[in-house]
Amino acid sequence: MGVRRLLVTLPIALSVAAAAHGVRFGDEHAFGEEYHDWVCTLMLAGLPALAWAFLARAAAGLATYADGSVLAERLAELLPGRGRLGALAASIAASASAIYIGIERLEADGDTSYVFALAIIVAISISVAFATRRVLEIVASATIAFFRRLVAALRRSAPVRPLRASRPRATPRVDWAAVRLGRAPPLAA
């Protein structure tokens, strides 16, 4: 996993691990006990940073995204497994499991039976992977809708330009060449 994908995965995995801890223990004790403030700070800083990274990636090439699937593909490149559901869920689950076990080992009275917690992490990771894919689909469809409206507005406001009189008239030879060769032959000077 590359550095960019790791930086995208870590805030998501930390959130999944914290959610699994909340489901497992409720408010019995804080996730990370004395390190709880650090965990919360990383989580609260990481998720908005992730959102801003996606927004910056989307805005960087906005003029080339007339097809929203291009934008969705570029955003999916930031995700593990290029956003494929299985790879995304597996990498989030693996990272969240490592974070959960690491933080539980730091706690003085940490959980030592990880089976139930890891099952919760897998379930949450699959849900997060589905949600992430759905968000990419929404971004793609919103981008397509935005550009369709933009193009429609430009077409309504743009004046219709008449054809130039200097344009060469189409001849049977030019038509044949366009069909046969995919382009018209160069015009003689």
RABEL-V580770 format. One record per residue. N is the residue number from 0. RES is the residue in one small letter. OMEGA is omega as a letter, one per 40 degrees, with the letter a starting at -180 (* if undefined). D_LAST is the distance of its C-alpha to the last C-alpha in Angstrom with 2 decimals. Layout:
# RABEL-V580770
n=N res=RES omega=OMEGA d_last=D_LAST
n=N res=RES omega=OMEGA d_last=D_LAST
This chain:
# RABEL-V580770
n=0 res=m omega=a d_last=57.82
n=1 res=g omega=a d_last=55.61
n=2 res=v omega=i d_last=56.76
n=3 res=r omega=i d_last=54.60
n=4 res=r omega=i d_last=55.94
n=5 res=l omega=i d_last=59.45
n=6 res=l omega=i d_last=59.20
n=7 res=v omega=a d_last=58.13
n=8 res=t omega=a d_last=60.86
n=9 res=l omega=i d_last=63.79
n=10 res=p omega=i d_last=64.18
n=11 res=i omega=a d_last=63.93
n=12 res=a omega=i d_last=66.43
n=13 res=l omega=i d_last=68.80
n=14 res=s omega=i d_last=68.77
n=15 res=v omega=i d_last=69.44
n=16 res=a omega=i d_last=72.30
n=17 res=a omega=i d_last=73.80
n=18 res=a omega=i d_last=73.56
n=19 res=a omega=i d_last=75.22
n=20 res=h omega=i d_last=77.96
n=21 res=g omega=i d_last=78.48
n=22 res=v omega=a d_last=78.78
n=23 res=r omega=a d_last=81.10
n=24 res=f omega=a d_last=83.43
n=25 res=g omega=i d_last=82.81
n=26 res=d omega=i d_last=84.09
n=27 res=e omega=i d_last=86.77
n=28 res=h omega=a d_last=85.29
n=29 res=a omega=i d_last=82.14
n=30 res=f omega=a d_last=79.31
n=31 res=g omega=a d_last=79.78
n=32 res=e omega=a d_last=83.05
n=33 res=e omega=i d_last=83.02
n=34 res=y omega=a d_last=79.28
n=35 res=h omega=i d_last=78.57
n=36 res=d omega=i d_last=77.21
n=37 res=w omega=i d_last=74.74
n=38 res=v omega=i d_last=73.65
n=39 res=c omega=i d_last=73.16
n=40 res=t omega=i d_last=71.29
n=41 res=l omega=a d_last=68.89
n=42 res=m omega=a d_last=68.39
n=43 res=l omega=i d_last=67.94
n=44 res=a omega=a d_last=65.52
n=45 res=g omega=a d_last=63.63
n=46 res=l omega=i d_last=62.77
n=47 res=p omega=i d_last=61.22
n=48 res=a omega=i d_last=59.39
n=49 res=l omega=i d_last=58.03
n=50 res=a omega=i d_last=56.92
n=51 res=w omega=i d_last=55.21
n=52 res=a omega=i d_last=53.48
n=53 res=f omega=i d_last=52.09
n=54 res=l omega=i d_last=51.04
n=55 res=a omega=i d_last=49.36
n=56 res=r omega=i d_last=47.53
n=57 res=a omega=a d_last=46.41
n=58 res=a omega=a d_last=45.32
n=59 res=a omega=a d_last=43.49
n=60 res=g omega=a d_last=40.43
n=61 res=l omega=a d_last=40.92
n=62 res=a omega=a d_last=37.25
n=63 res=t omega=a d_last=36.48
n=64 res=y omega=i d_last=39.34
n=65 res=a omega=i d_last=37.92
n=66 res=d omega=a d_last=39.59
n=67 res=g omega=i d_last=43.25
n=68 res=s omega=i d_last=43.68
n=69 res=v omega=i d_last=41.64
n=70 res=l omega=i d_last=44.14
n=71 res=a omega=i d_last=47.06
n=72 res=e omega=i d_last=45.85
n=73 res=r omega=i d_last=45.51
n=74 res=l omega=i d_last=48.99
n=75 res=a omega=i d_last=50.35
n=76 res=e omega=i d_last=49.19
n=77 res=l omega=a d_last=51.85
n=78 res=l omega=i d_last=54.56
n=79 res=p omega=a d_last=56.39
n=80 res=g omega=a d_last=55.07
n=81 res=r omega=i d_last=51.84
n=82 res=g omega=i d_last=53.85
n=83 res=r omega=a d_last=55.00
n=84 res=l omega=a d_last=58.30
n=85 res=g omega=a d_last=60.55
n=86 res=a omega=i d_last=59.33
n=87 res=l omega=i d_last=59.40
n=88 res=a omega=a d_last=62.92
n=89 res=a omega=a d_last=64.16
n=90 res=s omega=i d_last=62.92
n=91 res=i omega=a d_last=64.31
n=92 res=a omega=a d_last=67.59
n=93 res=a omega=i d_last=67.86
n=94 res=s omega=i d_last=67.16
n=95 res=a omega=i d_last=69.46
n=96 res=s omega=i d_last=72.19
n=97 res=a omega=i d_last=72.04
n=98 res=i omega=a d_last=72.20
n=99 res=y omega=a d_last=75.05
n=100 res=i omega=i d_last=77.10
n=101 res=g omega=a d_last=76.52
n=102 res=i omega=i d_last=77.64
n=103 res=e omega=i d_last=80.58
n=104 res=r omega=i d_last=81.74
n=105 res=l omega=a d_last=81.72
n=106 res=e omega=a d_last=84.06
n=107 res=a omega=i d_last=87.78
n=108 res=d omega=a d_last=88.59
n=109 res=g omega=i d_last=85.20
n=110 res=d omega=i d_last=84.61
n=111 res=t omega=i d_last=85.27
n=112 res=s omega=a d_last=84.55
n=113 res=y omega=a d_last=80.80
n=114 res=v omega=a d_last=80.43
n=115 res=f omega=i d_last=80.52
n=116 res=a omega=i d_last=78.35
n=117 res=l omega=i d_last=75.73
n=118 res=a omega=i d_last=75.69
n=119 res=i omega=i d_last=75.10
n=120 res=i omega=i d_last=72.28
n=121 res=v omega=a d_last=70.59
n=122 res=a omega=i d_last=70.90
n=123 res=i omega=i d_last=69.54
n=124 res=s omega=i d_last=66.69
n=125 res=i omega=i d_last=65.59
n=126 res=s omega=i d_last=65.76
n=127 res=v omega=i d_last=63.74
n=128 res=a omega=i d_last=61.09
n=129 res=f omega=a d_last=60.80
n=130 res=a omega=i d_last=60.64
n=131 res=t omega=i d_last=57.97
n=132 res=r omega=i d_last=55.76
n=133 res=r omega=i d_last=56.35
n=134 res=v omega=i d_last=55.41
n=135 res=l omega=i d_last=52.09
n=136 res=e omega=i d_last=51.46
n=137 res=i omega=i d_last=52.39
n=138 res=v omega=i d_last=50.07
n=139 res=a omega=a d_last=47.19
n=140 res=s omega=i d_last=47.92
n=141 res=a omega=i d_last=48.43
n=142 res=t omega=i d_last=45.09
n=143 res=i omega=i d_last=43.33
n=144 res=a omega=i d_last=45.23
n=145 res=f omega=a d_last=44.39
n=146 res=f omega=i d_last=40.64
n=147 res=r omega=i d_last=40.74
n=148 res=r omega=a d_last=42.52
n=149 res=l omega=a d_last=40.18
n=150 res=v omega=i d_last=37.06
n=151 res=a omega=i d_last=38.86
n=152 res=a omega=i d_last=39.82
n=153 res=l omega=i d_last=36.31
n=154 res=r omega=i d_last=34.92
n=155 res=r omega=a d_last=37.65
n=156 res=s omega=a d_last=37.06
n=157 res=a omega=i d_last=33.25
n=158 res=p omega=i d_last=31.88
n=159 res=v omega=a d_last=29.63
n=160 res=r omega=i d_last=26.14
n=161 res=p omega=i d_last=24.49
n=162 res=l omega=i d_last=21.03
n=163 res=r omega=i d_last=18.37
n=164 res=a omega=a d_last=17.34
n=165 res=s omega=i d_last=13.69
n=166 res=r omega=a d_last=13.61
n=167 res=p omega=i d_last=11.92
n=168 res=r omega=i d_last=14.89
n=169 res=a omega=i d_last=16.19
n=170 res=t omega=i d_last=16.29
n=171 res=p omega=i d_last=18.83
n=172 res=r omega=i d_last=16.39
n=173 res=v omega=i d_last=15.24
n=174 res=d omega=i d_last=18.96
n=175 res=w omega=a d_last=20.08
n=176 res=a omega=i d_last=17.86
n=177 res=a omega=i d_last=19.08
n=178 res=v omega=a d_last=22.61
n=179 res=r omega=a d_last=22.52
n=180 res=l omega=a d_last=20.64
n=181 res=g omega=i d_last=21.40
n=182 res=r omega=i d_last=17.83
n=183 res=a omega=i d_last=14.71
n=184 res=p omega=i d_last=12.26
n=185 res=p omega=a d_last=9.06
n=186 res=l omega=i d_last=6.33
n=187 res=a omega=a d_last=3.75
n=188 res=a omega=* d_last=0.00
